[in-house]
Amino acid sequence: MADARARRIFWRRRALAAMALILLVVFTWLAFSLGGALFNPALGSSLGSRFAEWGRAHGGASIVNWTENEWYSHHPPPIGGTVPRGEIRVPSSRPIAIATSVPHLATPAPLRAFTSPALPGEGEWSAVGRRVDGVPAIYVTSLRPDAVHTSYVVGVAWMDTKLLNATLYSGSSIPGGGPWPNSAPVRPRAARDLVAAFNAGFLMNDANGGYYTDHKMVDPLRVGAASFVVYRNGTSNIIAWGPHDRVSGDIVSVRQNLNLLVKNSRPAPGLRATDTSQWGFTVGNAVYVSRSGLGVTADGALVYVGGPGLNITDLANLLVRAGAVRAMELDINVDWVNYSYYSPSTPNAFAASTNGTELVSSMTGSPARYFESWWARDFITMSARVTSNKGKS
């Protein structure tokens, strides 16, 4: 009897010790895994977004989505309201002197506002950032995206591709793999010519498309996918990848994301404002979130649109209003939508976080993200093409 009781006690202690060991292993893993995620700025600018990214990556997508849905159901986008002071830039009345000998695109015409009456400066362009051989290469403006949510302000950036070269920077989480020749942080040599940088597209398992760069087919390119194509001479285009398109010697990078959002200067057929399945699973399945998109105009300029409170039809309408003949959606949700331009004090000075400005103040992450080695997502830079001033003090 005593032996049986001793054996029961022995095995009970063994079981408790095993359970304690298992719990210790689980909690140790949790502390390193979750703790590392919460202190990893590459997963987002807030603790909430980092926790959500960690949860989705570890099988908790349904719990995260339920929590976000509950939050968004009690925090709908505000109707009406006024724009915060200074959110819409009023352009300077001083004329911009342009060296006519430098090839450049014609300055874009003002954009008609979606809300009447327009606010001072709404839809009017301002030259910003580093000039290229004395010529403004980027113009920006701000607009309210619709007549209902009038406290939201969205930014539009117009980029002169006769003055700017495009480069796709790859990251450790998008597309993964590597190391990549062009990856964060932006190096000093590139910073000397950097004019602007902005977010690229979705995680590759959500992009419904492929990724090619640096002679590597990271993910197969999909026929019909919206594609940002960078050529060896620095020019770029946005196309629907065709059945006969091939990665030729003059193509450096192809970044695909979903399907074309704008075709033939019109929003893609069948767009629905409430569609969060075809155009990206938003935080909390919300319709109105931060979104971004990139288009190409008839004369070859690139136009970027980004900001808060956008549904997919708003984004398409803004890109069309900005002159896009073809356009694609880029990344969505507040932690990932960012466009920054840089204004160094002299023509050949380095772009840096200290001279960077966000397209709209509601963008998170700051212009510093592209200069941080931990930044793990892919992004696109626009750098000076004409360099006759290079080497001069």
C-alpha positions in Angstrom: 0.0 0.0 0.0 2.8 2.4 1.0 4.7 1.5 -2.2 1.6 2.2 -4.4 1.1 5.6 -2.6 4.7 6.4 -3.1 4.5 5.6 -6.8 1.4 7.8 -7.2 3.2 10.7 -5.5 6.3 10.1 -7.6 4.4 10.1 -10.9 2.3 13.1 -9.8 5.5 15.0 -9.1 6.9 14.0 -12.4 3.7 15.2 -14.2 3.7 18.5 -12.3 7.4 18.9 -13.2 6.8 18.2 -16.8 3.9 20.6 -16.9 6.0 23.3 -15.2 8.8 22.7 -17.8 6.3 22.9 -20.7 4.9 26.2 -19.2 8.4 27.5 -18.7 9.3 26.8 -22.3 6.0 28.3 -23.6 6.4 31.5 -21.5 10.1 31.8 -22.5 9.2 31.5 -26.1 6.3 33.9 -25.7 8.5 36.4 -23.9 11.1 36.4 -26.7 8.7 36.1 -29.6 6.0 38.6 -28.5 8.5 40.8 -26.6 10.7 41.0 -29.7 7.7 41.9 -31.8 6.5 44.7 -29.5 9.9 46.3 -29.7 10.3 45.9 -33.5 9.4 49.1 -35.3 9.4 47.3 -38.6 6.0 45.7 -37.5 4.4 49.1 -37.2 4.6 52.5 -35.4 2.3 51.5 -32.5 2.3 48.7 -29.9 -1.2 47.8 -31.1 -0.2 47.3 -34.7 2.9 45.3 -33.7 0.8 43.0 -31.5 -1.7 42.5 -34.3 1.1 41.7 -36.8 2.5 39.2 -34.4 -0.9 37.7 -33.7 -1.7 37.2 -37.4 1.7 35.6 -38.0 1.1 33.1 -35.1 -2.3 31.8 -35.9 -4.4 34.4 -34.2 -5.8 36.2 -37.2 -9.4 35.5 -36.3 -9.0 36.9 -32.8 -7.2 39.9 -34.1 -9.8 40.5 -36.7 -12.6 40.2 -34.2 -11.0 42.7 -31.9 -10.4 45.2 -34.7 -13.9 44.8 -35.9 -15.3 45.5 -32.5 -13.1 48.7 -32.2 -14.0 50.0 -35.7 -17.7 49.3 -35.2 -17.6 51.8 -32.3 -15.3 54.2 -34.1 -16.8 55.0 -37.6 -15.2 57.7 -39.7 -16.4 61.1 -38.7 -19.0 62.8 -41.0 -18.5 66.4 -41.7 -16.0 68.4 -39.6 -13.3 70.8 -40.4 -9.7 70.4 -41.7 -7.0 71.0 -39.0 -5.3 74.3 -39.4 -2.3 74.2 -41.8 -3.2 70.7 -43.2 -3.8 72.1 -46.7 -0.8 73.9 -48.0 -1.3 77.3 -49.6 1.2 77.7 -52.5 3.6 80.6 -52.5 2.6 83.4 -55.0 6.2 83.8 -56.0 7.0 82.5 -59.6 9.3 79.5 -59.9 12.3 80.2 -62.0 13.1 77.2 -64.2 16.2 76.7 -66.4 14.6 76.1 -69.8 17.6 74.2 -71.1 16.9 71.3 -68.7 14.5 68.8 -70.2 11.5 68.5 -67.9 7.7 67.9 -68.1 5.2 70.6 -68.1 4.0 71.7 -64.6 0.7 70.0 -63.8 -2.5 71.9 -63.9 -4.4 72.5 -60.6 -6.8 69.8 -59.5 -10.5 70.4 -59.1 -11.6 69.9 -55.5 -14.2 67.2 -54.7 -15.9 69.4 -52.1 -17.4 72.8 -52.8 -16.4 75.4 -52.0 -12.7 74.5 -52.2 -10.5 75.6 -49.3 -7.6 78.0 -50.0 -4.8 76.0 -51.6 -6.9 72.8 -52.1 -5.9 71.2 -55.3 -3.2 73.8 -56.0 0.4 72.5 -56.5 3.5 73.5 -54.5 7.0 72.7 -55.6 8.8 70.8 -52.8 12.0 68.9 -52.2 15.4 68.9 -53.7 15.5 70.6 -57.1 17.2 68.9 -60.0 19.6 71.2 -61.8 17.5 74.0 -60.4 14.2 72.6 -61.7 11.4 71.5 -59.3 11.0 67.7 -59.7 8.1 67.2 -57.3 4.9 69.1 -56.8 2.4 68.3 -54.0 -1.1 69.3 -53.2 -3.8 68.3 -50.7 -7.5 67.5 -51.2 -10.5 66.4 -49.2 -11.4 63.0 -50.8 -15.2 63.4 -50.7 -17.9 65.8 -49.7 -19.0 63.7 -46.7 -15.9 63.1 -44.6 -14.7 66.7 -44.8 -12.2 66.5 -41.9 -9.9 64.1 -43.9 -7.1 65.4 -46.0 -5.3 63.3 -48.6 -2.0 64.2 -50.3 -1.1 64.0 -53.9 2.5 64.0 -55.2 3.4 64.6 -58.9 6.9 63.4 -60.0 8.7 64.5 -63.1 10.2 61.3 -64.6 12.4 63.3 -67.0 14.2 64.6 -63.9 13.9 61.5 -61.6 15.0 57.9 -61.6 13.0 55.2 -59.8 14.6 52.4 -57.7 12.8 49.5 -56.0 14.2 48.9 -52.6 13.6 45.3 -51.2 13.1 44.4 -47.6 13.5 41.3 -45.4 9.7 40.9 -45.0 8.8 42.0 -48.5 9.7 40.1 -50.6 11.8 38.2 -48.1 15.1 36.5 -48.8 18.0 38.6 -49.7 20.4 40.2 -48.9 19.5 42.8 -51.5 21.8 45.3 -53.1 19.1 48.0 -52.6 17.6 47.7 -49.1 17.2 49.9 -46.1 18.9 52.0 -45.0 19.4 54.3 -47.9 23.2 54.6 -48.2 25.0 58.0 -48.3 25.8 57.6 -52.0 22.1 57.3 -52.8 21.1 59.9 -50.2 23.1 62.5 -52.2 20.6 62.3 -55.0 17.5 61.2 -53.1 14.4 63.4 -53.7 11.5 61.2 -52.4 10.7 57.8 -51.0 7.3 56.0 -50.6 5.8 52.7 -49.6 5.3 49.9 -52.1 2.7 47.2 -52.0 1.2 44.4 -49.9 3.0 41.4 -48.3 3.5 39.0 -51.1 1.0 36.4 -49.9 -1.6 39.1 -50.2 -0.4 40.9 -53.4 -1.8 38.3 -55.9 1.2 39.0 -58.0 4.9 38.5 -58.3 8.3 40.2 -57.6 11.4 40.4 -59.8 14.5 42.3 -58.9 18.3 42.1 -59.1 18.2 39.2 -61.6 16.0 37.1 -59.2 12.4 36.0 -59.8 11.4 36.0 -56.2 7.7 35.3 -56.8 6.4 34.4 -60.3 4.9 37.3 -62.2 1.2 36.9 -62.8 -0.4 37.8 -66.2 -2.9 40.6 -65.8 -1.4 41.9 -62.5 -0.8 45.6 -62.0 2.9 46.0 -62.3 5.3 48.8 -61.4 8.2 48.2 -63.9 11.7 49.9 -63.5 14.0 49.9 -66.4 17.8 49.9 -66.5 17.9 53.6 -67.6 15.9 54.6 -64.4 12.6 55.1 -66.2 9.5 53.4 -65.0 5.9 52.5 -66.0 2.7 51.0 -64.6 1.2 48.3 -66.8 -1.0 45.2 -66.7 1.6 42.4 -67.2 0.6 40.8 -70.5 0.8 37.2 -71.7 3.7 38.0 -73.9 5.6 40.3 -71.5 9.0 38.9 -70.5 11.7 40.1 -68.1 14.2 41.4 -70.7 17.7 42.8 -70.2 16.4 46.3 -69.9 14.1 45.5 -66.9 15.6 45.9 -63.5 12.6 45.3 -61.2 8.9 44.4 -61.4 6.7 44.9 -58.4 3.1 43.5 -58.8 0.1 44.3 -56.6 -3.4 43.2 -57.3 -5.0 44.4 -60.6 -5.0 47.8 -62.3 -7.1 50.2 -60.2 -7.3 52.8 -63.1 -7.4 51.8 -66.8 -7.7 54.1 -69.7 -8.0 57.1 -67.4 -11.1 55.6 -65.7 -11.6 53.6 -62.4 -11.4 49.9 -63.1 -14.9 48.4 -64.0 -16.8 47.0 -61.1 -15.2 48.9 -58.3 -17.3 48.9 -55.1 -16.6 51.1 -52.1 -17.5 48.3 -49.7 -15.1 45.7 -51.3 -12.4 44.8 -48.8 -11.7 41.4 -50.3 -10.4 42.2 -53.8 -8.6 45.3 -52.8 -7.0 44.3 -49.5 -8.1 43.1 -46.1 -8.1 46.3 -44.1 -7.6 46.8 -40.4 -10.9 45.7 -38.8 -12.4 45.1 -42.3 -13.0 48.8 -42.4 -13.9 50.5 -45.7 -12.4 53.9 -44.8 -8.7 53.5 -44.0 -5.4 54.9 -45.0 -4.7 53.8 -48.6 -2.1 54.6 -51.2 -1.8 54.3 -54.9 0.6 55.1 -57.8 -0.3 56.1 -61.3 1.3 57.2 -64.6 0.0 60.1 -66.6 -0.2 60.5 -70.3 3.1 62.4 -70.5 4.9 59.8 -68.2 4.8 61.6 -64.9 4.2 59.4 -61.8 1.4 60.5 -59.3 1.2 59.1 -55.8 -2.0 59.4 -53.7 -2.0 58.6 -50.0 -3.8 59.5 -46.8 -6.5 58.6 -44.3 -10.2 57.9 -44.7 -10.2 56.4 -48.2 -12.3 53.7 -49.6 -11.2 52.0 -52.8 -13.4 54.2 -55.1 -12.1 57.4 -53.5 -8.5 56.3 -54.2 -9.3 55.5 -57.8 -11.1 58.8 -58.3 -8.2 60.7 -56.8 -5.7 59.0 -59.1 -7.9 59.8 -62.1 -8.3 63.4 -60.9 -4.5 63.6 -60.7 -4.2 62.6 -64.3 -3.4 58.9 -64.1 -4.1 56.9 -67.3 -3.1 53.7 -65.4 -2.7 53.2 -61.7 -2.3 50.5 -59.1 -3.1 50.3 -55.4 -0.1 50.2 -53.1 -0.1 49.4 -49.4 -3.0 50.2 -47.1 -3.6 50.8 -43.3 -2.1 53.6 -41.3 1.3 52.1 -40.4 2.3 51.4 -43.9 1.1 54.4 -46.0 4.0 56.9 -46.2 5.4 59.4 -48.7 8.4 61.5 -47.7 10.3 64.1 -49.7 13.6 65.6 -48.8 14.9 69.2 -48.9 18.7 69.3 -48.2 20.1 72.8 -47.6 22.3 72.7 -50.7 21.9 71.0 -54.1 24.5 68.2 -53.4 23.8 67.7 -49.7 22.6 64.4 -48.3 18.9 63.7 -47.9 18.3 62.7 -44.3 15.5 62.3 -41.8 16.2 65.8 -40.5 15.4 67.4 -43.9 12.5 65.1 -44.7 8.8 66.0 -44.8 5.7 63.8 -44.9 3.1 64.3 -47.7 0.4 64.8 -45.1 0.9 65.1 -41.3 -1.3 62.1 -40.5 1.2 59.7 -42.0 3.1 57.7 -39.4 6.6 56.4 -39.3 8.3 59.7 -40.2 10.8 60.3 -43.1 13.4 58.5 -41.0 12.1 55.0 -41.8 14.0 54.7 -45.1 17.3 55.5 -43.3 16.8 52.7 -40.7 18.4 49.3 -41.1 15.4 47.6 -39.3 12.9 48.8 -42.0 11.8 45.5 -43.4 9.3 46.4 -46.1 10.0 47.3 -49.7 9.8 50.9 -50.9 10.4 53.0 -53.9 12.8 56.0 -54.2 12.9 58.8 -56.7 16.4 60.3 -57.3 17.9 63.1 -59.3 18.4 62.1 -63.0 20.1 65.3 -64.2 23.3 66.0 -62.4 25.2 68.9 -64.0 25.7 70.5 -60.6 27.2 67.3 -59.1 30.5 67.9 -57.6 30.1 71.6 -57.3 30.0 73.2 -53.9 
